[in-house]
Amino acid sequence: MNGARVIKGLLALCMSIIIVILYFKGASLQPWVILPGHHRLSSVVDVSLRDLSRESYDHSDSLRFSGQALQPKYHTRNKFTPKMLKEAETQMKARRDQVHRACLRMGFENTSSPDSGLKLPRALVSINKETVYCPVEKTASTFFRRFVYQLEHTDPMRSPFEVPVKMIYACHSLFTQVEEHAQNLQAKKDRQTKQVERMKKRRKNKNIVFPKPVETIDSFLKRSTNFLFVRDPFSRLFSAYVDKLLAPNPEFWDTWGLFALQKHRSDPSEKSQRCGHDVTFAEFLKFVLDLDLSPPTADPHVRPIFDLCRPCDVDYSVIGFIQTFQRDVVYLSSLLNVTEAQIEFYKMADDTKRDALEDSVMGAFTEWSHRLAQCVTKADIVRRIWRKLQIRGFISARINFAPKMLKDSVEYLDADDFIKVLAKAVDSSTDEDELRNQKMAAMMSAYRTVDLSTLNSIVHLYAADFRAFGFNERPKFIFDRPNGVYALNYSDALDFYNEWVI
């Protein structure tokens, strides 16, 4: 009884958080949508940047911006043919075989173990769809948390982008974790055992039928669709640095930044020691090497995927790669009997861009604004966000940032107006090949500032990830150095004060 009250209280708290979030985002709430039996989150979410979702569309994948709203052009035709999904299935088998061979080489003889469920405390479960997802930070984990939420709570499933990002991180009781599901199954089994014992004592009729035994978490994992998405360690670490340290993010400046500077800068300025805002990429990698990443509580943003998801202990149906993200998502959806239309896959690229703009701007201009003002200027914040979006391949490096792009002084710039400026820049960045090359150039630029000794230590730290998923441990663009010397002039991409010349 008390447990039920606690659950009801948590759900009430979560709904209150949702309402507050939507209120501050300018959402138009309709009372009926939060009543029992009407669990359609998409009806609740009506923020300004979602007004575009039912516009007419054509075959263009690029964004079109007009005024305050994004104006995308879509097509509803399925992009992935049965032949492509068959190819995905073949590649998934090859990836699973790669993991199996690596596990054998590293001394793991079995692909599963009796207590495998207890080794995935962070994994999320959709009980209705019998699906388990192991989150890997900096590998589209926000998207897949929203995916699992919709998988469990909407029928038919709706687009993951309809779920507010803040909600999935603010209200953990919306998800069932593997550890929690294991405890629930064990509690159910204990209750059943007591029930059977009572039935045996009272049994007079020998033909009495006993209840079917409750399954264990391990039997659940064997029959469920288990999936994870992976990313090579070099790319994942660079993404973590750009998102948490180069971008205006005081939460990580206070943790990663301050620690890295205290340990790896011989003479940090007073401001650096107070703010942790100017950590270099090389200092960040040395900071990662200092961390103890073995405990389950270690920072998941930099913890090896091998430790997070235990691929030698859990049989994964889908091992997705960032390089083949869209195809792998569609393949996963096909296993779950979810169609491309249900998750509105045809506009995923547009939704991703819109999310990137909101995520990059809103925190810095709202809840973090006061803390940031004590360490950096408004102009620095704007430039950091601009460079972050260039490095991520949303804005072309050819589009130079200049205050003249803004009507008023940067100091008076608000979030909505800045999103408009960014949107125009994204709309003008249409050369996909250029943007891909730009992202690679940015990563090469960063790694050329790191000495080979540090790089070799990174390879050792993430050795299991390289082996299990077949990533290249020594890519030429990182390790090949003229005369064995690394050059500091390769750091142009990370110098947001100056224009980026590729």
C-alpha positions as CSV (number, residue, x, y, z in Angstrom):
1,M,0.0,0.0,0.0
2,N,2.8,2.4,0.9
3,G,4.6,1.4,-2.3
4,A,1.6,2.3,-4.3
5,R,1.4,5.7,-2.6
6,V,5.1,6.4,-3.3
7,I,4.6,5.5,-7.0
8,K,1.6,7.8,-7.3
9,G,3.5,10.5,-5.5
10,L,6.4,10.2,-7.9
11,L,4.1,10.2,-11.0
12,A,2.4,13.3,-9.6
13,L,5.8,15.0,-9.1
14,C,6.8,14.1,-12.7
15,M,3.7,15.5,-14.1
16,S,4.2,18.7,-12.2
17,I,7.7,19.0,-13.6
18,I,6.4,18.4,-17.1
19,I,3.8,21.2,-16.7
20,V,6.4,23.6,-15.3
21,I,8.8,22.8,-18.2
22,L,6.1,23.3,-20.8
23,Y,4.8,26.5,-19.1
24,F,8.2,28.1,-19.3
25,K,8.5,27.0,-22.9
26,G,5.3,28.6,-23.8
27,A,3.3,25.4,-24.2
28,S,-0.4,25.4,-24.6
29,L,-1.7,22.8,-22.2
30,Q,-5.0,21.0,-22.7
31,P,-6.3,19.5,-19.4
32,W,-7.7,16.3,-20.9
33,V,-4.3,15.1,-22.1
34,I,-3.0,14.4,-18.7
35,L,-6.0,12.4,-17.4
36,P,-5.6,8.7,-16.9
37,G,-6.1,6.7,-20.1
38,H,-4.9,9.5,-22.4
39,H,-1.2,9.0,-22.3
40,R,-0.3,10.9,-25.5
41,L,2.7,13.1,-24.7
42,S,2.6,14.6,-28.2
43,S,-0.7,16.3,-27.4
44,V,0.9,18.0,-24.4
45,V,4.0,19.3,-26.3
46,D,3.1,22.3,-28.3
47,V,6.2,24.5,-28.0
48,S,7.0,27.1,-30.7
49,L,9.7,25.0,-32.4
50,R,7.3,22.1,-32.9
51,D,4.6,24.0,-34.8
52,L,6.2,22.8,-38.0
53,S,5.6,19.0,-37.6
54,R,2.6,18.7,-39.9
55,E,3.8,21.0,-42.7
56,S,3.7,19.9,-46.4
57,Y,6.9,18.4,-47.6
58,D,8.9,17.4,-50.7
59,H,12.1,15.3,-51.2
60,S,14.5,17.8,-49.7
61,D,16.3,16.9,-46.5
62,S,17.5,20.4,-45.7
63,L,15.9,22.8,-43.3
64,R,14.1,25.9,-44.5
65,F,13.7,28.7,-42.0
66,S,11.2,31.5,-42.1
67,G,10.6,33.9,-39.2
68,Q,10.4,32.2,-35.8
69,A,9.5,28.7,-37.0
70,L,11.5,26.2,-38.8
71,Q,10.0,25.3,-42.2
72,P,11.2,21.8,-43.1
73,K,10.5,20.0,-46.4
74,Y,9.9,16.3,-46.0
75,H,9.0,13.2,-47.9
76,T,7.0,10.3,-46.5
77,R,8.3,7.6,-48.8
78,N,10.3,4.9,-46.9
79,K,14.0,5.5,-47.5
80,F,15.1,2.0,-46.6
81,T,14.2,-0.9,-48.9
82,P,14.0,-4.6,-47.9
83,K,17.3,-5.1,-49.6
84,M,19.0,-2.4,-47.4
85,L,17.4,-3.9,-44.3
86,K,18.8,-7.3,-45.3
87,E,22.2,-5.8,-45.7
88,A,21.8,-4.3,-42.2
89,E,20.9,-7.7,-40.8
90,T,24.0,-9.2,-42.4
91,Q,26.2,-6.4,-40.9
92,M,24.6,-6.9,-37.4
93,K,25.6,-10.5,-37.5
94,A,29.1,-9.5,-38.5
95,R,29.2,-7.1,-35.5
96,R,27.9,-9.7,-33.1
97,D,30.6,-12.1,-34.4
98,Q,33.2,-9.4,-33.9
99,V,32.2,-9.0,-30.3
100,H,32.1,-12.8,-29.7
101,R,35.7,-13.2,-31.2
102,A,37.0,-10.3,-29.1
103,C,35.4,-11.7,-25.9
104,L,37.1,-15.1,-26.5
105,R,40.5,-13.3,-27.1
106,M,40.1,-11.3,-23.9
107,G,39.2,-14.4,-21.9
108,F,35.4,-14.3,-21.8
109,E,34.3,-17.7,-22.9
110,N,30.6,-17.2,-22.7
111,T,28.4,-14.6,-24.4
112,S,26.1,-14.6,-21.4
113,S,26.3,-15.3,-17.6
114,P,23.8,-16.2,-14.9
115,D,23.9,-12.7,-13.3
116,S,24.1,-10.7,-16.5
117,G,21.0,-8.7,-15.5
118,L,22.8,-7.4,-12.5
119,K,25.6,-6.1,-14.6
120,L,23.4,-3.6,-16.5
121,P,22.1,-1.3,-13.7
122,R,21.6,1.6,-16.0
123,A,19.9,-0.2,-18.9
124,L,16.3,0.8,-19.7
125,V,13.5,-1.6,-20.3
126,S,10.3,-1.5,-22.3
127,I,8.3,-4.2,-20.7
128,N,5.5,-4.0,-23.2
129,K,7.8,-4.4,-26.2
130,E,10.2,-6.7,-24.4
131,T,13.2,-4.5,-25.2
132,V,16.3,-3.5,-23.4
133,Y,18.5,-0.5,-24.2
134,C,22.0,0.1,-22.8
135,P,22.6,3.9,-22.8
136,V,26.0,5.1,-24.0
137,E,26.5,8.8,-23.4
138,K,27.8,10.8,-26.5
139,T,26.3,8.1,-28.7
140,A,22.7,9.5,-29.3
141,S,21.7,8.4,-25.8
142,T,19.2,11.3,-25.5
143,F,17.4,10.2,-28.7
144,F,17.2,6.5,-27.5
145,R,15.9,7.4,-24.1
146,R,13.1,9.2,-25.8
147,F,12.8,6.2,-28.2
148,V,12.3,3.8,-25.2
149,Y,9.9,6.1,-23.5
150,Q,7.7,6.3,-26.6
151,L,8.1,2.5,-27.2
152,E,6.7,1.8,-23.7
153,H,4.1,4.6,-23.3
154,T,2.5,5.3,-26.7
155,D,0.5,2.9,-28.9
156,P,1.0,3.1,-31.8
157,M,4.5,4.5,-31.1
158,R,5.1,8.1,-31.9
159,S,8.2,10.1,-32.8
160,P,10.9,10.2,-30.1
161,F,11.4,13.9,-30.8
162,E,7.9,14.6,-29.3
163,V,9.3,13.9,-25.8
164,P,10.8,17.0,-24.1
165,V,14.4,16.4,-23.4
166,K,14.3,17.9,-19.9
167,M,11.5,15.6,-18.9
168,I,13.4,12.4,-19.5
169,Y,16.3,13.5,-17.4
170,A,14.3,15.2,-14.7
171,C,11.9,12.4,-14.0
172,H,13.7,9.0,-13.8
173,S,10.6,7.2,-12.5
174,L,9.2,7.4,-16.1
175,F,11.6,4.5,-17.0
176,T,12.1,1.0,-15.7
177,Q,15.7,0.0,-15.4
178,V,17.0,-3.6,-15.7
179,E,17.9,-3.7,-12.0
180,E,14.5,-2.5,-11.0
181,H,12.8,-5.1,-13.3
182,A,15.0,-7.8,-11.8
183,Q,13.9,-6.8,-8.4
184,N,10.2,-6.8,-9.4
185,L,10.5,-10.3,-11.0
186,Q,12.3,-11.6,-7.8
187,A,9.6,-10.1,-5.6
188,K,6.9,-11.7,-7.8
189,K,8.7,-15.0,-7.7
190,D,8.9,-14.8,-3.8
191,R,5.2,-14.1,-3.6
192,Q,4.5,-17.0,-5.9
193,T,6.7,-19.4,-3.9
194,K,4.8,-18.6,-0.8
195,Q,1.5,-19.0,-2.6
196,V,2.6,-22.4,-3.9
197,E,3.7,-23.5,-0.4
198,R,0.3,-22.6,1.0
199,M,-1.5,-24.5,-1.8
200,K,0.6,-27.6,-1.2
201,K,-0.3,-27.5,2.5
202,R,-4.0,-27.1,1.8
203,R,-4.1,-29.4,-1.2
204,K,-6.8,-32.1,-1.1
205,N,-7.3,-32.5,-4.8
206,K,-4.2,-34.0,-6.6
207,N,-5.3,-32.4,-9.9
208,I,-4.7,-28.9,-8.6
209,V,-2.9,-26.7,-11.2
210,F,0.0,-24.6,-9.9
211,P,0.8,-21.2,-11.4
212,K,3.3,-20.9,-14.1
213,P,6.8,-20.1,-12.7
214,V,7.9,-16.5,-12.9
215,E,10.8,-15.9,-15.2
216,T,14.2,-14.6,-14.1
217,I,15.8,-11.4,-15.4
218,D,18.3,-13.5,-17.3
219,S,15.5,-15.5,-19.1
220,F,13.9,-12.1,-19.9
221,L,17.2,-10.8,-21.4
222,K,17.6,-13.9,-23.5
223,R,14.2,-13.5,-25.2
224,S,14.1,-9.7,-25.3
225,T,15.4,-7.4,-28.1
226,N,18.6,-5.9,-26.6
227,F,20.3,-3.1,-28.3
228,L,23.1,-0.5,-27.9
229,F,24.7,2.1,-30.2
230,V,28.5,2.5,-30.1
231,R,31.0,5.1,-31.3
232,D,34.8,4.9,-31.6
233,P,36.6,6.2,-28.5
234,F,38.4,9.0,-30.3
235,S,35.2,10.5,-31.8
236,R,33.3,10.0,-28.5
237,L,35.9,11.8,-26.4
238,F,36.1,14.7,-28.8
239,S,32.4,15.0,-28.8
240,A,32.4,15.0,-25.0
241,Y,35.0,17.8,-24.9
242,V,33.1,20.0,-27.5
243,D,29.7,19.5,-25.8
244,K,30.9,19.9,-22.1
245,L,33.9,22.1,-22.1
246,L,34.2,24.1,-25.3
247,A,30.5,24.9,-25.2
248,P,29.3,27.1,-22.4
249,N,28.5,24.5,-19.7
250,P,29.2,25.6,-16.2
251,E,28.1,22.2,-14.7
252,F,31.1,20.5,-16.4
253,W,33.4,23.5,-16.0
254,D,33.0,23.1,-12.3
255,T,33.8,19.4,-12.3
256,W,35.9,18.3,-15.3
257,G,37.3,21.8,-15.9
258,L,38.6,22.7,-12.4
259,F,40.1,19.3,-11.8
260,A,41.8,19.2,-15.2
261,L,43.3,22.7,-14.7
262,Q,44.5,22.0,-11.1
263,K,46.3,18.8,-12.2
264,H,47.6,19.6,-15.6
265,R,48.3,23.3,-15.9
266,S,51.4,24.5,-14.2
267,D,50.4,28.1,-13.8
268,P,46.6,28.6,-14.2
269,S,45.2,32.1,-13.9
270,E,43.0,33.2,-11.0
271,K,40.0,33.2,-13.4
272,S,40.8,29.7,-14.7
273,Q,41.1,28.3,-11.1
274,R,37.8,29.9,-10.3
275,C,35.8,29.0,-13.4
276,G,37.5,26.0,-15.1
277,H,36.3,27.5,-18.4
278,D,39.4,27.3,-20.7
279,V,40.5,23.7,-20.6
280,T,42.4,22.6,-23.7
281,F,41.6,19.3,-25.4
282,A,45.0,17.9,-24.4
283,E,44.4,18.7,-20.8
284,F,41.0,17.1,-21.0
285,L,42.4,13.8,-22.3
286,K,45.0,13.8,-19.5
287,F,42.1,14.4,-17.0
288,V,40.3,11.4,-18.4
289,L,43.4,9.2,-17.9
290,D,43.4,10.3,-14.2
291,L,39.9,9.1,-13.6
292,D,39.0,5.7,-12.1
293,L,36.5,4.5,-14.7
294,S,36.1,1.0,-13.2
295,P,33.3,1.6,-10.7
296,P,29.7,1.5,-11.9
297,T,29.3,5.1,-10.6
298,A,32.1,6.4,-12.9
299,D,31.2,9.2,-15.2
300,P,29.3,7.6,-18.1
301,H,30.3,10.3,-20.6
302,V,33.8,8.9,-20.7
303,R,33.5,5.4,-19.3
304,P,34.3,2.7,-21.8
305,I,31.3,1.2,-23.6
306,F,32.6,-2.3,-22.8
307,D,32.2,-1.5,-19.0
308,L,28.9,0.3,-19.4
309,C,27.1,-2.4,-21.5
310,R,29.0,-5.7,-20.9
311,P,28.8,-7.1,-24.4
312,C,30.5,-10.3,-23.4
313,D,27.7,-11.0,-20.8
314,V,24.6,-9.8,-22.7
315,D,23.6,-10.9,-26.2
316,Y,22.7,-7.8,-28.1
317,S,20.3,-8.2,-31.1
318,V,21.4,-4.8,-32.5
319,I,24.8,-3.2,-32.2
320,G,24.3,0.1,-34.0
321,F,27.1,2.4,-35.2
322,I,26.9,6.2,-35.4
323,Q,28.2,6.0,-39.0
324,T,25.2,4.0,-40.0
325,F,22.8,5.5,-37.5
326,Q,19.7,6.0,-39.7
327,R,19.8,2.6,-41.3
328,D,20.4,0.9,-37.9
329,V,17.5,2.7,-36.3
330,V,15.2,1.6,-39.0
331,Y,16.5,-2.0,-38.7
332,L,15.9,-1.9,-34.9
333,S,12.4,-0.5,-35.5
334,S,11.6,-3.3,-37.9
335,L,12.5,-5.9,-35.2
336,L,10.1,-4.1,-32.9
337,N,7.3,-3.9,-35.5
338,V,7.6,-0.1,-35.6
339,T,7.3,1.5,-39.0
340,E,9.3,4.5,-40.3
341,A,6.1,6.5,-40.5
342,Q,5.3,5.8,-36.8
343,I,8.5,7.4,-35.6
344,E,8.4,10.0,-38.4
345,F,11.8,8.9,-39.6
346,Y,11.4,11.0,-42.8
347,K,12.0,14.2,-40.8
348,M,14.6,12.8,-38.3
349,A,17.4,14.9,-39.8
350,D,15.4,18.1,-39.4
351,D,14.3,17.2,-35.9
352,T,18.0,16.6,-35.0
353,K,19.0,20.0,-36.2
354,R,16.2,21.7,-34.4
355,D,17.1,19.9,-31.2
356,A,20.8,20.9,-31.6
357,L,19.9,24.6,-31.8
358,E,17.6,24.4,-28.8
359,D,20.1,22.4,-26.7
360,S,23.0,24.6,-27.6
361,V,21.2,27.9,-26.8
362,M,18.6,27.4,-24.1
363,G,20.7,26.4,-21.1
364,A,23.3,29.1,-21.7
365,F,20.6,31.8,-22.1
366,T,18.4,30.7,-19.2
367,E,19.3,28.7,-16.1
368,W,23.1,29.0,-16.6
369,S,23.2,32.6,-17.6
370,H,24.0,34.1,-14.2
371,R,26.8,31.5,-13.5
372,L,28.3,32.0,-17.0
373,A,28.3,35.8,-16.6
374,Q,30.7,35.5,-13.7
375,C,33.3,33.8,-16.0
376,V,32.7,34.7,-19.6
377,T,31.1,37.5,-21.6
378,K,27.9,37.2,-23.6
379,A,30.0,37.5,-26.8
380,D,32.2,34.6,-25.7
381,I,29.0,32.5,-25.0
382,V,27.7,33.3,-28.5
383,R,31.0,32.5,-30.2
384,R,31.4,29.2,-28.3
385,I,27.9,28.1,-29.4
386,W,28.6,29.1,-33.0
387,R,31.8,27.1,-33.1
388,K,30.3,24.1,-31.4
389,L,27.6,24.0,-34.2
390,Q,30.4,24.4,-36.8
391,I,32.4,21.5,-35.3
392,R,29.3,19.3,-35.2
393,G,28.7,20.0,-38.9
394,F,25.5,22.0,-38.7
395,I,27.0,25.4,-39.8
396,S,29.6,25.7,-42.5
397,A,33.0,26.9,-41.5
398,R,32.8,29.3,-44.5
399,I,30.1,31.2,-42.8
400,N,32.0,33.6,-40.5
401,F,30.5,34.8,-37.3
402,A,30.3,38.5,-37.0
403,P,28.3,40.8,-34.7
404,K,26.9,42.5,-37.8
405,M,24.7,39.4,-38.3
406,L,22.9,40.6,-35.2
407,K,20.6,43.6,-35.3
408,D,21.4,44.8,-31.7
409,S,24.3,44.5,-29.4
410,V,25.2,40.9,-28.4
411,E,24.6,41.9,-24.8
412,Y,20.9,42.4,-25.5
413,L,20.6,39.2,-27.6
414,D,17.9,36.8,-26.3
415,A,17.6,33.0,-27.0
416,D,14.8,33.3,-29.6
417,D,16.7,35.9,-31.7
418,F,19.9,33.9,-31.5
419,I,18.1,30.7,-32.6
420,K,16.9,32.7,-35.7
421,V,20.5,33.7,-36.5
422,L,21.7,30.1,-36.1
423,A,18.8,28.8,-38.1
424,K,19.7,31.1,-41.1
425,A,23.2,29.8,-40.9
426,V,22.1,26.2,-40.8
427,D,19.8,26.8,-43.8
428,S,22.7,28.2,-45.8
429,S,24.9,25.2,-44.9
430,T,23.7,22.8,-47.6
431,D,26.8,21.0,-48.8
432,E,26.7,17.7,-46.9
433,D,30.2,16.6,-48.2
434,E,31.7,19.8,-47.0
435,L,30.1,19.5,-43.6
436,R,31.3,15.9,-43.2
437,N,34.8,16.9,-44.1
438,Q,34.6,19.9,-41.8
439,K,33.7,17.6,-38.8
440,M,36.7,15.4,-39.6
441,A,39.0,18.4,-39.9
442,A,37.9,19.6,-36.5
443,M,38.7,16.3,-34.8
444,M,42.0,16.1,-36.6
445,S,42.8,19.7,-35.5
446,A,42.1,18.8,-31.9
447,Y,44.1,15.5,-31.8
448,R,47.1,17.1,-33.5
449,T,47.5,19.2,-30.2
450,V,47.9,16.0,-28.2
451,D,51.3,14.3,-27.6
452,L,51.7,10.6,-28.7
453,S,52.3,9.4,-25.2
454,T,48.8,10.6,-24.1
455,L,47.3,9.1,-27.3
456,N,48.8,5.7,-26.6
457,S,47.5,5.8,-23.1
458,I,44.0,6.5,-24.4
459,V,44.3,3.5,-26.7
460,H,45.2,1.4,-23.7
461,L,42.4,2.7,-21.6
462,Y,39.7,2.0,-24.3
463,A,41.4,-1.2,-25.6
464,A,38.3,-3.4,-25.0
465,D,36.1,-0.9,-27.0
466,F,38.5,-1.0,-29.9
467,R,38.6,-4.8,-30.0
468,A,35.0,-5.6,-29.2
469,F,33.6,-3.3,-31.9
470,G,36.4,-3.4,-34.4
471,F,37.4,0.2,-34.2
472,N,40.8,1.4,-35.6
473,E,43.2,1.8,-32.7
474,R,45.7,4.0,-34.7
475,P,43.9,6.0,-37.4
476,K,46.4,7.8,-39.6
477,F,44.7,11.2,-39.3
478,I,45.5,11.1,-35.5
479,F,48.8,9.2,-35.3
480,D,50.7,10.2,-38.4
481,R,52.8,13.2,-37.5
482,P,55.4,15.0,-39.6
483,N,58.8,14.0,-38.2
484,G,57.0,12.8,-35.1
485,V,56.2,16.3,-34.0
486,Y,52.7,17.6,-33.1
487,A,51.9,21.1,-34.1
488,L,50.0,23.6,-32.0
489,N,48.9,25.5,-35.1
490,Y,46.4,22.7,-35.9
491,S,44.2,24.1,-33.1
492,D,42.3,26.5,-35.3
493,A,39.0,24.7,-35.0
494,L,39.0,25.1,-31.2
495,D,39.9,28.8,-31.3
496,F,36.5,30.3,-31.2
497,Y,37.9,33.8,-30.9
498,N,39.1,33.7,-34.5
499,E,37.5,32.6,-37.8
500,W,38.0,29.0,-38.6
501,V,40.1,28.6,-41.8
502,I,40.2,25.0,-43.2
